[in-house]
Every structure is written in C-alpha cells, then in structure tokens.
Amino acid sequence: MVHTKYKFTPQDIAAYLLKADLPRFREDEIIADLFQEHGDDIVYDYRNDLLKLRRHVYEKMILLEMNVEEYEETQLIMREFQIEKTESQPDYFGAYFKYIKLKLLYSGNGYHRIKLRTLLKDFGYKRRGTALMESISRTMQALHLQAYLKQYEPCDLAEISIDQMVIIRLK
C-alpha cells in the first residue's frame, strides 16, 4: 500500500491550478477528471465526495493567493473561533513531484526536463547524498514517475552525472 503522503491533497491541487493559471471551467474539469480517473491518487477523505474536494481546493487557492496581512488576519479569526490548523510537517519532495505529476497529467506535455543539478538546487542541496537520493527515488516510485536520459533510456538519478539533463515521465 502506498503511504498517504504520496496522495494528492487539496493543497497540492490548488498549488498546481494557481501556477497553471487556467480559466475556472478548466480548473473544474481538472478537479472532476482527477476525482473520476485518478481517485485512488487522492487522499482518502476526498475520494467519495467531488463537491467536498472542489470546495477544499478552492479554499486552499484562496489561502495561497492571500498576502501576508490577509493571512495573519485569517489566522487571528481562526484562533478566535478556535479552529485548529491541521497541517503537519511539510513534505517538500512529495509536493514537488506531485506538482510535476499533475503537470504531466494536465498540461498536455508528456515530459518534464530538468538538469539534476537544478533539481538538487530546488531542494536546497549542492551535492547528492545517499539518503537524499533514496528519498527522491522513493517519492518518484510512489508517484509512478520515471527518470530518463536522452533516447528514452531509463536512469537512476544516483548514478548519472550531476550536469546531465533528466526527463521525467509518467510510468
């Protein structure tokens, strides 16, 4: 069984939709398609209720678009009404690769090209360690993503040159 941290949350979907800057009807289509076609990839709480998923995605989009003052005011209101924040420790690898998977599914582009050095830099690393590469590999496997070199040749990120271009595709 795949760990739930590798499932799409409303936060992940909202982040993708904001970056994609799509019209509202296309956002609704993507949410509905994700619900119908990739329901097993969504966090369990949202698998049976499309309206709940859609509502929470749009709520997260509103929160992500807020400036600092608006966000602080919202936090104050939540404290006054004693609404607890349910977010736990952020999973940067999961969020990064979930965004790439959503992009591959819905942007019309079947691949994502990136240099290994840039990938490491996105996580704040200059060098790769075994623990780092295992975490990246585990996350990519759980999300059914595969790294390739040119000529559609599968590769292991731990074994290639740091300056090589990597192409990430869905398995």
NORGI-V460779 format. One record per residue. N is the residue number from 1. PHI is phi in degrees with one decimal (999 if undefined). BURIAL is b if it has 9 or more other ideal C-beta (glycine too) atoms within 8 Angstrom, else e. D_LAST is the distance of its C-alpha to the last C-alpha in whole Angstrom. Layout:
[[N,PHI,BURIAL,D_LAST] [N,PHI,BURIAL,D_LAST]]
This chain:
[[1,999,e,18] [2,-80.3,e,16] [3,-62.9,e,18] [4,-67.3,e,19] [5,-69.9,e,19] [6,-98.5,b,15] [7,-96.8,b,16] [8,-73.1,b,17] [9,-106.7,e,21] [10,-56.1,b,23] [11,-62.4,b,24] [12,-63.6,b,20] [13,-65.8,b,20] [14,-62.2,b,24] [15,-62.3,b,23] [16,-63.4,b,20] [17,-62.8,b,23] [18,-66.2,b,25] [19,-69.0,e,24] [20,-74.2,b,23] [21,51.8,e,26] [22,-101.7,e,26] [23,-67.4,e,29] [24,-58.4,e,29] [25,-64.0,e,28] [26,-70.4,e,25] [27,-60.1,b,24] [28,-62.4,b,26] [29,-62.5,e,23] [30,-65.6,b,20] [31,-62.0,b,22] [32,-64.8,b,22] [33,-64.6,b,19] [34,-60.1,b,17] [35,-64.1,b,20] [36,-81.4,e,20] [37,-93.0,e,16] [38,-127.9,b,14] [39,-57.5,b,17] [40,-70.1,e,16] [41,-90.4,e,14] [42,-98.4,b,18] [43,-54.5,b,21] [44,-53.0,e,23] [45,-59.9,e,26] [46,-113.5,b,24] [47,-72.6,b,23] [48,-108.9,e,26] [49,-140.8,e,28] [50,-63.0,e,26] [51,-64.2,e,30] [52,-64.0,b,29] [53,-60.8,b,26] [54,-60.0,b,27] [55,-61.8,e,30] [56,-70.1,b,29] [57,-63.9,b,26] [58,-67.6,b,29] [59,-63.8,b,31] [60,-66.2,b,29] [61,-63.4,b,29] [62,-63.7,e,33] [63,-63.3,b,33] [64,-69.7,b,30] [65,-85.3,e,33] [66,-69.6,b,36] [67,-85.5,e,38] [68,-59.9,e,39] [69,-64.0,e,42] [70,-64.0,e,41] [71,-65.3,b,38] [72,-63.8,e,41] [73,-64.2,e,43] [74,-63.5,b,41] [75,-62.7,e,40] [76,-62.8,e,44] [77,-62.8,e,44] [78,-63.1,b,42] [79,-66.2,e,44] [80,-62.5,e,47] [81,-90.2,e,45] [82,55.1,e,44] [83,-91.3,e,40] [84,-86.7,e,38] [85,-81.0,e,35] [86,-102.0,e,32] [87,-73.6,e,30] [88,-107.8,e,29] [89,-56.5,e,28] [90,-67.9,e,25] [91,-107.5,e,22] [92,-66.2,e,21] [93,-63.5,b,18] [94,-60.5,b,17] [95,-62.1,b,18] [96,-62.2,b,17] [97,-78.1,b,13] [98,-66.3,b,14] [99,-62.1,b,16] [100,-62.3,b,13] [101,-63.8,b,10] [102,-62.1,b,13] [103,-62.9,b,14] [104,-67.4,b,11] [105,-72.9,b,12] [106,-122.3,b,15] [107,-90.2,e,17] [108,88.7,e,16] [109,-104.5,e,14] [110,-85.5,e,11] [111,-150.7,e,11] [112,-132.5,b,13] [113,-97.2,e,15] [114,-160.0,b,17] [115,-75.5,b,20] [116,-59.5,b,19] [117,-59.9,e,23] [118,-67.0,e,22] [119,-59.3,b,19] [120,-64.2,b,22] [121,-63.1,b,25] [122,-60.6,e,23] [123,-97.1,b,23] [124,89.6,e,27] [125,-112.3,b,26] [126,-105.4,e,28] [127,-123.7,e,27] [128,-105.1,b,24] [129,-110.5,e,25] [130,-65.3,e,23] [131,-64.2,e,23] [132,-61.6,b,22] [133,-67.0,b,19] [134,-66.1,e,18] [135,-64.4,b,18] [136,-63.4,b,16] [137,-62.8,b,13] [138,-61.6,e,14] [139,-64.6,b,13] [140,-64.1,b,10] [141,-64.2,e,9] [142,-64.0,b,11] [143,-93.9,b,9] [144,60.0,e,5] [145,-110.9,b,5] [146,-130.1,b,6] [147,-94.4,b,9] [148,-131.0,b,11] [149,-99.3,b,14] [150,-58.3,e,16] [151,64.2,e,16] [152,59.3,e,12] [153,-96.0,e,13] [154,-59.2,e,11] [155,-142.3,b,13] [156,-104.7,e,14] [157,-61.1,b,16] [158,-74.0,e,19] [159,-108.3,e,20] [160,-92.7,b,20] [161,-66.1,e,22] [162,-67.2,e,23] [163,-96.7,e,24] [164,-81.2,b,21] [165,-81.2,e,18] [166,-112.6,b,15] [167,-113.3,b,12] [168,-101.5,b,9] [169,-132.7,b,6] [170,-73.7,b,4] [171,-72.9,e,0]]
